[in-house]
């Protein structure tokens, strides 16, 4: 159980006001400054009032479901990964009495904006108190009809650790959901109602997208400003039925709109946002036509009004299929050339032959290696894929996670292995760290296979989707160090013995925790591919977290598997036949210089070593700074002839 300590309120000081943030307001600079100062005082008063009402020790509640996760020794047992947000506020860890904790906090302050328990930063307002402060202030904002930008900027000046003014405008709904579920956040922030259509949410039904087209009900007070609105009584035939709001239609992803391709941006916007206010969506594309004309265009599309039954329609013939491996090889060559060019530009910046602007421009245009196999940004849109479609995020080729047309020539079509043969890298899916995809892998996951005599040969590359990943390990006293992991049954080479479970954290959070774990007894971070972050088994996990290190002869090897929902998983595969009771190991792949620190030094010595390295680094920086600040000797200039002195008569 984590505990935070809260002390007296401390104002963090002024920040420079950027008046560009307040463009569009009726106030001038002096009025904005005075209004911000007034609201800073108001926020301080309300904060102090609520700080007195709450105890000084607040327990942090866990979001984990207690029914699914049971208590373990120092961690919680979990059966699947849990994605958590970044934690920018650190609770100061206890290392050892003989270690300088102030020095550790000084080191960690480079990665953690705030450290609770450190005497230079002891105060942190709780989420509950911050919610009540915002709630009270928002009531005053609505009452006085103040510009919300001024309020959010004032709040940012008081609590900069909470984020930017833009983040301040987004944080209240999540706080309201956590501490007052009955409160409608939009009643206190009515200006956020127009932001409901910012996120895409395509509803894919096999090879179709769905949208509920609103009916032209008979209404007298149409909110649409257009005189050609589809709801206006004098232009349309009103529908008096009130049992349904609209007509749910299903449109093919490859719908034929030849000659009307300029409507594609409107279609992608309408079907992705699921905006019930058709007039508002039409207004954003008023250059294409009036509200009524766009409504008629949607109803005129080739569609169906019943949900498609076949999730995977007929695919292209093998001769027409896209040669995925050839495209991958060409793309990897392009990546290699880009990296070489990047190194050349960096050397040019150091030598002065290239400008920093050229380097930044090249980095922004450079294609990342994760563009090939990343599953975080699949494309979902109408029309063909490729660079010609602005709504296609893939551009060059589509990943297996895309929801584009089933006959897309840029789409990965699955493997062609026989049932039961998808366990080696000879399988196209396994080679790319993918699970076999039902409906795309023609043999191992097809409907014909399930109904044939080969149905007992279940595809071995679908364990995650079938939730059939075993955990054949248990913890026990290790012969190597501390606690280890031991087999519970006999296994053969190639068998999966378990999945590594932990908190799924971002790359930024990984960097912070990596610095923290330098001073901790153990490190449970396990990297995921394609920049998807890491799994941290420090607080939750299973017996795989106890697998010890062996660089000489590891008995297990980790392998990645990606699923169509975009999540990556880490599986432990046996490298040899083993009997029950055998202690298993993997290669942590630490650099050689780090192995001695991680496996030889004890907890206290390891922390002290990093402190000594930090002190040495600081001394080197100070030494270099003194050298630069040292006065340089003046260069001798060409001597001028001496002036002739006037003689005295």
C-alpha positions, 0 to 999 in steps of 0.5 A, a space after each residue: 500500500 502506497 502512502 503520500 504525505 501532504 504538508 502546507 501549501 507552497 506556491 511554486 512561483 510565477 511563470 512567463 505568460 504567453 499572450 498568444 494563448 489568449 488570442 480571440 479574447 476581448 481583453 488586452 494584455 494588462 486585463 489578462 495579467 490582472 485577471 490571472 493574478 486575481 484567479 491565482 489568489 482565488 485558487 490559493 484560497 480554495 486550495 488552502 480551504 480544502 487542504 484543511 478538510 482532508 487528512 494529511 495522509 492519503 492512501 492511494 487506491 489501486 485500480 486493479 480488480 481484486 477478484 482477478 488478482 490475488 496477493 503474492 509475496 511483495 507483488 500481485 499475481 496476474 494472468 494478463 498484462 495491465 496497461 497503466 498511465 505514466 507516473 510522473 510523481 515518485 514516492 521516494 524509495 527506501 534504499 539503506 540507512 548507509 546511503 545518502 537519500 538526498 543524493 539519490 533524490 537529486 539524481 532521480 530529479 532528472 527524470 521525475 518532475 516531482 518526488 514525494 518524501 524529498 525535503 526539497 519537494 515535500 508537498 504534493 496535492 492529492 487527486 481528490 483535493 485537486 478535483 474539489 479545487 477545480 470543481 469549486 473554481 469551475 463553478 465560479 468560472 461559469 458564474 462570472 462567465 470568465 474565459 476558460 483559457 485564463 482560468 486554466 492558465 492560472 491553474 497551471 501557474 499554481 500547479 505546474 506539475 499537473 501539466 500544461 494549460 492544455 492538459 488542465 482543460 482535459 483532466 477534469 472529466 477523469 477526476 469527476 469519474 473517479 471521485 464523483 461519478 454522478 457529476 456530469 463534467 460537461 455541465 461545468 465545462 460546457 465549452 468542451 461539448 464540441 470536442 466530442 468528435 475528435 477521436 476516430 472510432 471506425 466500426 468495422 464489420 468484415 469488409 464494411 463500415 457502419 453508420 447510422 444516417 439520421 432521419 429527417 424528422 419533422 422539427 421546427 427549430 432546426 439548429 442547422 444554419 443552412 437553408 438547404 438542411 435535410 431536416 427542413 420541412 419545406 425541402 424534405 419529406 418529414 418522417 413522423 416515426 419516433 421509434 428509431 433515430 436513423 437508418 443503420 447502413 453498412 457500406 463496403 470499404 471498396 465502395 465504387 464512387 468513381 468520379 466522386 473521389 473528392 467525397 472520400 475525406 467526408 466519408 472517412 470523417 463521417 464514418 469514423 467519428 460516428 457524429 450523430 449531428 450530421 449537420 455539424 459534420 456537413 458544415 466542415 465540408 461545405 465546399 462539397 455541397 449543402 447539408 441536404 446534398 451530402 445527406 442524399 449522397 450518403 443515402 445514394 451509396 451502394 449499401 446494405 441495411 443488414 449486418 454482413 454475415 461473412 466476416 472475410 469475403 473471397 480473397 484474391 488468387 495466390 497469383 495476385 497476392 502481394 509479395 510481402 517479403 520482397 517489399 520488406 527487404 526493399 524497405 529495410 534497405 531504404 531504412 539502412 540508407 536513411 540511417 547512414 544519411 542521418 549519421 552523415 548529417 550529424 557529423 556535418 552539424 558537428 563539423 559545421 558543414 550542415 545546419 541544425 535545421 537540415 538535420 531536424 528536417 531530415 529527422 522529421 521526414 525519416 521513416 522509422 523502422 517501426 513503420 514496417 511492423 508497428 501495430 499501433 497505427 493501422 489504417 482504416 478508411 474508404 478507398 484504396 491504400 497507398 500514398 495517394 490517400 491522405 487518410 491511409 496511415 500506411 502509405 507503402 504497405 499495410 500491416 496485418 492489423 489494418 482494417 482496409 479492404 480485404 482485397 487491398 493489394 498492399 495487405 498481408 494475407 497470412 501464412 499457408 502452412 499446414 495445420 500444426 506446422 506453424 511453430 517455427 520461423 518457416 511460418 510467415 506469421 511466426 517469422 514476423 512475431 504474429 499469431 496466425 490470423 483466422 480468415 487470412 491464414 488459408 490452411 491452419 485457421 480455415 473453416 475447412 480445417 475445423 470440419 476435417 479430420 485434421 481438426 485435432 491438429 490445432 494451430 500452435 501459433 494461436 495460443 494467445 487468441 485461444 487464451 491457452 498459454 500455460 504457466 508451467 513454472 513455480 517459484 522456489 529457492 534458487 541454486 543461482 541467487 535468491 528465488 528462482 523458477 522451476 518447471 512443474 511438468 516435463 517439457 520438450 524443446 519448443 514448448 511454451 512454458 509461460 508468458 511474461 506478465 506485468 504492467 505495460 508502461 510507455 517508453 518515457 515511463 520506462 526511462 524513469 523506472 530504469 533510473 529508479 531501479 538502479 537503486 532498487 534490489 531487482 529490475 523486472 523490466 522487459 522490453 517490447 518491440 517496435 517502441 511499444 514500451 516495456 513490461 514491468 513485473 515488479 508489482 504484478 506478474 506470475 512465476 516467470 518473474 523469478 526466472 534467473 539469468 544465465 549467459 552461458 547456457 540458458 534453458 529458455 528463450 524469450 520470443 514476441 507475439 503480436 495480436 490483431 488488437 495491437 498488443 504485444 506479448 512475451 512468451 518463454 520457449 524451452 530450448 531443450 528437453 527438461 524434467 519437472 523440477 529443473 530450474 530454468 534460466 534466460 539470458 538477460 542480455 545485459 552489457 558486460 560492464 553492467 553484469 558485474 554491477 547487477 550480479 556481483 554487488 549487493 543492494 547497498 554497494 550497487 546504489 553507492 556505485 551509481 552515486 559515486 559515478 554521478 558525483 564523478 560526472 558532476 565533477 567533470 562537468 564543473 571542471 569543464 565549465 571552469 575551463 571554459 570560463 577561465 579567462 583566455 590570454 589576450 592576443 598580442 596585436 601589432 605594435 603601433 609606433 610610439 607617439 612623439 612627445 613634445 619637447 620642452 624648450 
